[in-house]
């Protein structure tokens, strides 16, 4: 279901949007695609931040395990 809304944008932004809108069908389709892309990127950033937090929290243990594994390697 589509919901009609109103936004206020800078004039130059609207001009640029209009230059691209034919590729997306119309201005509304371009804005919808842009917002979908932005939201997907934000979700990815949130997942990346969560993963980084987990890695940082476990870094000492992971580094210790890596050092242990490296100690078993044979020099070539």
ZIKA-V974638 format. One record per backbone hydrogen bond with DSSP energy under -1.0 kcal/mol. NH is the residue of the N-H (numbers start at 1). CO is the residue of the C=O. Records with the same first field share a line. If there is no record, write none. Layout:
NH = CO, CO
This chain:
14 = 10
15 = 11
16 = 12
17 = 13
18 = 14
19 = 15
20 = 16
21 = 17
23 = 20
24 = 21
25 = 21
30 = 26
31 = 27
32 = 28
33 = 29
34 = 30
35 = 31
36 = 32
37 = 33
38 = 34
39 = 35
40 = 36
41 = 37
42 = 38
43 = 39
44 = 40
45 = 41
46 = 42
47 = 43
48 = 44
49 = 45
50 = 46
51 = 47
52 = 48
53 = 49
54 = 50
55 = 51
56 = 52
57 = 53
58 = 54
62 = 58
63 = 59
64 = 60
65 = 61
66 = 62
67 = 63
68 = 64
69 = 65
70 = 66
71 = 67
72 = 69
73 = 70
